[in-house]
Amino acid sequence: FANKIGGAKRKLSRVYDLHFLDGPIPLEDENENNSNNPKAWWLKDEETGKHINIEEAFEYVKEITSGQTYDAILGFSQGGTLATGLAIGGVVPGVRAVVTAGSPFVQDVLDVAKHVADATPMDDNEMNLYQKGFNMPKFHMAGETDQLISVDSTKLLCENGGNGQFVVHEKGHLFPTRAALVNQVMEFLEISLCDTK
């Protein structure tokens, strides 16, 4: 993910400490000499059409982020869908905002998030983790020319993932790095993180 956000990374790192995670599942790559071998957060069973290894992705993030404090989660493609699910599931304590780019709607991820949230013991006076995560501010970006993830799929993630702003940019499957959109992300984070302190 760190390699996918280019100029946005420079601007974000001036204000925020960034910590990057890649999916735990290595994918086969035609170019075996590629040091940036693609990875996934979960897979899709071709026979059943069901997404698998989602629970493992949640556990992986929970383990890696244990004892750390995060204000927001940014995610690209599957990582953005997972970021939305992690927020809804309350997996990463302290998170107050989510930003995604080129991320598909995957009901299985939201179902796992709800299960995780419902299984977490809460004090009587605390808001349900699922509702808290659903209400968390989210900023979803979709590429008008994205050949992998349709604008409609990202829009469904926005609608079903709770409290989301939705922006379409003119590019394809990427985390936008143009100043205008990066400034929108920065403004969203500033407002969201300021409002929820």
Salt bridges, closest charged atoms under 4 A:
ASP71 OD1 - ARG96 NH2 2.69
ASP108 OD1 - LYS50 NZ 3.60
ASP108 OD2 - HIS51 ND1 3.08
ASP118 OD2 - LYS114 NZ 2.98
ASP146 OD2 - HIS173 ND1 2.72
GLU170 OE2 - ARG178 NH1 2.52
